[in-house]
């Protein structure tokens, strides 16, 4: 008798904020021996090559069943360079081909090129194999849909999950689809797109006075970004962290910069500096000392362009010659500079245009762009929500000003979609197909009231144009485009101005508020959900602590992310603050995020510390392998400082995560416990 398959909860989905990511191990590994690919994923938190093959196959089947794809159609597939063996990328290609779909293979390419090439070829699907900014021992899959290159929304995630979990064995299925190499054509498309002044904003702007250090994080932009910067006219381009050896994001890339506004010389001190082994950061300090007089005179600028492994994120660094430090410009600052540039260049078009940023942003960002003349919109974390708002804005623009029964009916349908909890890309696609059939409006791009979509973590979106017969609009997070646009904006706004004014502007493009984030890694994420024991405990703690400090507190729901706990706070002085707690959709961690005015900093830090301690106490997963490594390192540091040479290479990742949790810090004698680390190991030992 065949055993019954376990019932699948209707709303269950495997995906996080952006696709699916996990630690990877081959299906032959002893840790997953005897487990099915699904069991390895659910029970051990591991993605095997067999799981990735099934996942790609399931996505193709789901699209075929929905009528969005048919056998013999094309799926674009690319990857970042972390999988040096090709085991996992090969599995994804095989899964696509087993579904009877042709795999148009791009190889190692930037993530934004994958949806771009999909639109260029009018393909029915696209997959990027990457774990983005995550450590090299992880991998994942990002999916792009044919409709505007959007990512999966929750209903699409549910459909794919149910398809995956209901599959029988596919091991013996024959490979029917073709594998076609399209790398050269795709890279040519990306370079042409990047160098087009319409997209780079580089027309009539000189970059000759900039020395640029490029850090591609040993990732997808290695060689590509530096070449584009040189051809755009930067005075000197130096590329570091450019060995394609699989060590993506290792002491490089945007993730290590998060939470730092300034990098001082002490932070690169040998042995005790947090960035002592970051080659790009050390190089900027070296060049800063070498060219200090020219930098102070304003004749020269020394900058850094830092990306992540799959190239959809960008942070900017600037050496400040008067303070001997590096200024760190996150997604908030770079997006603001881009917005200010757009408004200065074309106020007629951008007055009242939408500026979208996520809850992670500095709360002052919205106020600052509103003063420029933009209309701010707040989004949950994840560029898929920014892309959703852009798609809705395009539809609204197309319907604007048109009358008649058809237009009224379509507006009503759009209104229902905006209020629906069933967020599904195909619903948008069908609505816009109806607009096409009704011949209402043009495609709405030239007059689209959209300026910038921004994530504080460096994922920015502005409209781009791809020429392929006729101009095709492109909306996607593109680290290289964001970099080019940010440098164009600062050159346009500040080139020729006194050096003091230049650095003052870059240090504070807008009056900043307070931002703080507390992380807890290696946890039971499933225990934190709307209404759960931990969720309620943290909510009560934050509200009580807020009231004690004089804040009026209220829980603010986000329909797109119901499990995020967001508490809006009004201070006695009239300023606004916010504390939100959410599981990461890309790593096994949770964060307490603190946002407010500078005057809120002390109170918010105390609130965040209390909330983080609850999460440390209630969520840590004692069976997790990385937790065990973390506990071992903490126990050894409790005896005395631990030199980095005493930490195994395989444990370096956990050590860096301990730094992000504020459990440990470097010193001249080695790594030692912080006050929080001492509290944690003492309280957890009781």
N, C-alpha and C positions, 0 to 999 in steps of 0.2 A: 504494500500500500504506500503510495507516494505521500510523504509528509506535507501537511499544509504549510503554505508560505505564511510568514508572519504578516499580520495586518499592518498596513502603512497608514499612519495618521494623515488625514487629508491635507493638513497644512505643513507637513514635514518637508524640510529641504536641507540638503547637505551643504549648500553654498554659503559663503560668508558675504562680506561687503562687496567684494570684487572677484567673483568666480570661486575657485576652489584651490586651497593650498594646504600642504602638509609636508612633514618630513618624508623623504622618499627612501625606499629600500627595494632591492630586487625581490621578485616573488620567491626566489630560492633562499632568501635570508632566513636564518634560524629563528629570528624573532617572530616571523609570520608563517613559519612552517605549519602546514595542516590547516591554515585559515583560508577562507575564500577571500577574493579581493575586497568584497564589501565588509567582511568581518575584520580584516586587517585595518581597514579605514575606521570603522566604527568602534572597535574594541581596543585597538592599539594606536590609533591616531597616525597611521602610516599609509602612504600611497605607494602601491607597487606599480610596476610596469603594466601588469595585467589590469589593474584598476584603471589606469589612464587610457588603456586601449578600449576598455568597456565604456568609459565615460564619453570618449569621442564618438564611439559607435552609437551609444544611446542618444547623443545629441543629434546625430545625423538622422536616426530613425524617428525621433520626435518631430523634426522638421519635415520629414517625408510624410508622416502621418497627418501633419497639419496642413499639408499642401504647399508649404513654403519652399520645398526642395524636392527634386526627383532624382532617381538614379541616373547617373551620367552627368549630373550637374557638377559644379566645382565648389570646393571649399578651400579657402586660402589658409595656409598654416606656416607660422614662423615661430622662432624661439630665441631666448637669450642664451648666452654661452656657458651656463653653469653645468649642463649635462655633456661633459666631454666624451662620454662613451657612446652617446646617441641612443642609449637603451630606452629612455623615457620619451624622447621626441619621436623615435622610431615607432614606439607603441601607439602614440597618438595618430601618426600617419597611417599605420596599419588599421586602426579602428575606423578611420574615415573610409579607407578603401574597402574594408570588409562590408561596409554598408552600401557599396556600389557607387560611391561618390568619388570623383577625381580629386586628388590632393595636389593643389598648386603650391609647391614647396618653395619658401623663400629663404630658409635657413636662418642664420643668426641675423636678426634685423630689429630695429626699434619697434616697440609695440604700436605706435601710431601708424606705422606703415602698413600694418596688417589690415585694419578697416579701410584705410585709404586705397590700398590695392584692390580690396574687395569691391569697393565702389567703382574703381577704374575699370575692372574687368566685368562689372555687373554680376559678380558671383553671388551664390545664395547663402554663403556662410563663411565665417572666418574664426580661426582659433590661434591664440598666442600661448605658447607653452613657457610659463615663467612664474616665479614666485616674487617678482618685482624687487622690493627693497629687502626682502627676507634673507636670512643667511643661506649659504651655499648648500647646506644639507637638505634644504627644502626645494620643492618645485610646485607647480600648479598649472591651472588652465584658465585663461580668460577667454570669454566667448563674445563675439560681435555678431550682430544680426544685420541682415541685408537692409532693413529699414533704417536709414540714416546712420548706420554704423553703431546703433545703440547697443547697450549691454542688456543682459537678461534682467527683467524685473521679477518680483517675488512669484507671480503666477507662472512665469516661464521657468523659474528655478524649480517650482513644485512639479511642473510637468516633466522636466528633465529628470528630477530625482525619482519620480514614480516610474518613468520609463526604465531608468537604470536598475532600480530595485526589482523590477518585474522581469528582467531579462533572464533567459536560460543561458546555457553555456554558449560562448561564441568562439571557443578555442579552435574548433574544427571548421569554422566557416571559411570559405575560400575568399581570397582577395580578388575583388572584381574591378574596383576602380583603378584608374591609372595614377602614377606618380609623375608629375611634370615639374621640372626645375624652372622656376621663374625668377630666380634671385637677381640676375643681372638687370632685367627689365624693371623689377620693383625698385632696386637701389637707384637706378637712373631717375625713376619717377620721384623718389624721395628727395634726391639732390635737387632736381629741377623745382620741386615744390618749395624746398627750403631756401633756394637762392632767388626765387621770384620776389622782387621788391614788394609786391602786393602782400605777400605772406611774411616776409622778413621785416618789412617797414623800413628798409635800408636805403630807399631812393633818396639821393641828395644828402645822405648822412655819412660822415667820415668816422671811421674807427681807428685811424692810423695812430692815434696817440694812446692806444690801449695795448698793454702787455696782458695777454690772457693765458691763465693756467687752466687747462681743461682736465677735469677728473670724470671719466666715463665709468668709474667704479668697476673696471674690468668687465664691462657689460656691452650691450648691443650698440652703443654709439662709439665704441673704440674705433679710432681711425676716421669714422664718418663725420663726427662733430668737428674735430680739429680741421679737417679738410674744408668743410663748409665755412668755418670761421675765417680760414685763410683766404678763401675765394671771396668772402664778403668784404675783406679789406682790413682785418685787424692787423695792427702793427707787427706784433710778434705773438705766435701761438705755441705754447709748450704743453704737450700732452703727457700726463703721468697716469699711473695705475692702468696701464694699457696692455698688460699681458693677458691673453685669452687662455688662461690656465684653469678656469673653473672657479677661481677664488673671488666670485662676484661679491661686491659690497664689503670686502674685507678691509678694514681701516680705510675706508673710502666711501664715497656716495653720500646721498642726502640724509639717510636715516641717522647717522652719527651726529649730524648737525642739529637735529631737532631739539628745541628747547634752549638753544644758545643764541643770544643776541649779539654777543661779542666774544671773540676768542683772543685772549691775552697771550703775551709771550710766555707767562708762567705755565700756560696750558700746553705748551710744547716742550717744557723742560724734560730732559732725559730722565727716565725712571719714574718721575712723579707727575708728569703732565698727561692729561687725558688724551691729548692729540699728539703725543710724542712720537708715534709711529705712523702718522698720517702724512704721506709724502707730499701731497698737493698743498696741504696747510703749511708744512715746513718750508716748502719752496717759495710760497708767497711771502713768508717772513724774511727769507734769505734775499729775495729780490727787492723787498721793501727797504731793507737796510742798504742794499747796493744802489738803489735809485732814489733815495730819500729826498735829496735836494730838488730833483726834477719833479717829483711827486708833490712836494710842498709848493713849488712854483705854479703848478697846474699844467705844466707842459706834458706831463705823462700821467696815465692812470694805470693802476695795477689791480687786476680783477681775477676772479675765479669763477668758472662755470662748472657746477657740480651736479651730476645726474645720478639716477639709480640704475640698476642692472638692465631694466627693460626700457629705460629712456622716456618714460612718460612724466617724470618729475624733474624739477630743476630748482636749485638754490643758487643764489649769487653771493660771492664773497668779494669784498673790497678792502685792500690794505689802506689803513688810515695812517698817513705819515706823521701827523701831529700827535697821535695817541699811541703809536706803535702797537696796533691791534688789528684784527680783522673784523669787519662789520659783516654780519650774517643776515642776508635778506631772504626771508622765507616766502611761501606762497602769498601771504598777505601783502608784504611790501612790494614784491615784484608785480602782483596783479594791480595794486594801487597805481604804481608808476605807469603801467600799460593803460589803465583807465584814464589817468591824467593826460597822457599823450593823445589818446583818441579824442578826448573832449577839446583839447587845445587845437588839434588839427581840423576837426569837423564838428563844431558845436551844434550846427543846424541839425545834423543827423543824430548826435548822441545825447542831446538834451532830453532827459526823461527816459533814456534807454535803460534796460535792466542790467543790473550788476548782481550776480548770484554768488554767494559764498556760503560755506557750511558752518555748522554750529561750532566747529573747531577754531574759527577765526577770532581774532581780537574783536571784542564788541565795538570798539571804536572804529573799526573798518567801515561798518555800515554807515555810521554817522559821517565819516570822512568822505565817502563816495557820494553820499547824499548832498553834502555841501558843494561837491563838484558839479552837481546837476543830474546825477544818476538816480535810478529808482532801485534801492537794494531789495533783494529777496533772500530769505534764509532757507537753507536746505539741510537735510540730514547729511551725515558723513557718507561720502561715496560719490564718485563722479557720475555714476549712473543716474543719480537724482538730479544732478546738474544737467545732464543730457536730456532727461525727461522734461525738465522745465523749458529747455530750449525747444524741444519738439512741440510742446504745447504752445509756446510762443509763436512758432512758425505757423501753426494751424490758426491761431487767433488772428495773426497778421493777414493770412490769406482770406479770412472771412470778414475782416474789417471793412465797413462801408458798403457791404452788399446787402440788398434787401430781397424780399420775396419769401414765399413759403419754404423753399428749399434751404435758403440761407438760415432762416429761423430754426428749422428742424435740425440743421447741422450744429448750430450754436447750442441748442438744447442738449444734443448728444455730447458735445464737448464739455458742457457744464456737468453732465452726469459722470463723465469720465474723470473729471478733476476731483469729484467728491467720492469716487468709488474706492473701496478698499481692495478690490481685485485689480491690481496693477499689472497690466499685460501689454507688451509691445504690440502684439497683433491687433489689439483694439484700436490703437492709434493708427496703425497701418491701414486698417479697413476704413476708418473715418476719413483719412486723407485720400484714399482711393475714391470714396464717394464724392469728395470735393473735386477731384480730377474729372470724374464723370459728369458732374454738374457744371463743369467749366467755370467755376467761380474763382476769380482772382488769379494772379500769377503765382509763382512759387514762393513769393514772400521774402526772398533773401536780401535783395538790395535795400529794401526799406525795413528790414527786420530791426526792431528796437531792442537789440541785444548788444552788450559791450563785452563783458568779461564774465567767465565762470571761474571760480577760484576755490581751491582747497589750501588751507594753511600749510599742509605738508608738501606743497610744491607742485601740485597738479592743477595747472591752469589751462583754460580753454578760451580761445578767441576764434572768430570765423576765419577760415582759410579757403583758398580757391585752387582747385586742381583743374588744369587744362587738359581735356581729353576730347577733342572734337568741339565740345562746348564746355564752358566753365562749370565745374561741379563743386558745390559747397562742401566743406569738410569741417566737422565739429569733432574734435577728439583731444584728449590730453596729450600734449606734444612737448616734451622737455626742450627740444632744440628750438622749436618755434617760440616757446616762452622765453628762452634765453636771448634769441635774436631780438625779439620784441622789447624785452626789458632793457637791453643795451641801447637799442635805437631810441627808446623813450628817454633814458637818462642823457644820452648825447644830445637829443633834440631839446630837452628841457634845461640842460645844465652846461653843455659844452661852451667854453668861452667865459663862463662865470668864474669868479675868484675861487681858489681851491677851498677856502674855509666854507664858503656857501655850498659847494659841491658835496663836501663830506658831511656837513650838517644836514643836508637834504637826504642823503643816503642813510645816515644814522637814524633819521626819523622822517620818512616820507610823509607820514601823518602823525598827529599826536597819539602815541600808543597808550593803550590801557594796560591792565595786568593780565598776563596769561601764565597759567601753571598747569602741569599735568603730573599725576602720580600713577605709576604703573605697578601692576602685580602680575607676574608671569607664572606659568605652569599651574593652571587652575582647572577646576571643574566649571567650565563655562556654562554648562546646562543648568547649574544651580542659580544663575542670575537671569531671571526673566520676569516679565511684568507680573507683580503680585506674589512672587516667590518669597520664601522666608528671608533670604539675604536681601532681596530687592526692598522689601518693606523695612527691614532693620536699617539699611543704609538711608532710605528715605526719611525715616523718623529721626535718625541721628542728624542728618543735614538740616532738616527743618528746625529741629530743636536748637541746634547750634546757631543757625541763622537768626532765629527769633531772639536768642540770648544776646546777639550782637546788634539787635535793633532792626533786622531786615523783615520785610513782609514777604513771605514765601508762598509759592504756589507751584504745583506740579503742572508742567506744560506738555501735553501729549503730542507726538509726531506720528501721524497715521502710517507713514512709510517705515518707521522704525519704532514699533510699539514697545519693544523691550528696553529701549534706551530710557533711563531715568533722567529727566531734565527738570530742574527746579529753577524757576525764574525768581529773582530776588530784587526787591526795591529797597534801597538803603534809606536811612533817615534823612540823608542829605539830598535825596532826589536822584541819585545815580542808579544805574541798573547793573545787576550782576547776574551771573548764572553758574550753576554747578550741574554738570551732567556726567553720568556714569554709564558706560556702555562696554559690552564685550567687543574686542577687536574682531573684525571679520576676516583678518588676514594672518593673525598670529594667535597663539594660545596665551592670551593676556587680557586683562581688563584695565580700564583707565578711569581715573577720577579727574575730570577736566574743570579747571577753575578759570572763569572769565569775569572781568569787571574793570572798574577804574583803578588808577594807581592808589587811590585812597582805600580801596577795598582789599589791598594785597595782604595785609596782616591777618585780617579776619578770615579771608578765603584760604590762606595757607593753613591756618589752624583747623578749619572745617575739612579741608582736603586731607590733612594728616589723620584726623579721627576716622574719616570714611575709609582711607586706605588701610588703616590698622584693622578695621572690621573685615575687610576683604582678605587681608593676609591671614586672619584668624579662621575665617569661615570657608574660604574657597580653595586654598592650596591643595593640590592633588598629590598626596604622599606616594602614590604608586607610579607617578610619572618619572621616567628615566632622568629627565633634565632637573626635576625637583631634587632627586637623590644626589645628583652632582652638585647642585646649588647648596644643599644642606652639608655635604662633605666639605666644600670650600669654606662655608661659613664657620663650621666647627673648627677647622684648622686655623682660620683667622682669629677665632676666639682665644686661641692660645698665644698668638702673636702674628705680626705682619707676614704676608705671604709674597715672596718674590714671584714675578711673572714666569720665571724659568721653572718654578715649582708647579705651575699649572699646565696640565697636559694640553697639547695642541687641540685635541678634540673637545676640550672643555672651555676653550677661549670664548666661544659663543655664549655659554652660560655666564661666564665672568662679565661680559659686556652687558648682558641682560640684568645682572645684579647691580651694575652701575646705574642702569636706567631705573631700577627700582629704588635707588638711593640706599641700598643696603651696604655698599662698600665704596671706598674711594682710594685713589692712589696716594702714596706718600713716598718720601725719599727712601724709606726702609722697605717699601713694598705695599701690597694691597692690604688695607685694614678695614675693620668694621666701622660704620657710621653709628651715630646714636640710634637710628632706626634699626640698623642691623643688630646692634647689641640687644635692643628691646625684643626684636623678633626671635632671636635664638634663645633668649632667656625665657620669654613667655611661652614659646612653643615647646620648650623642654619640660615645662611643669606638668 
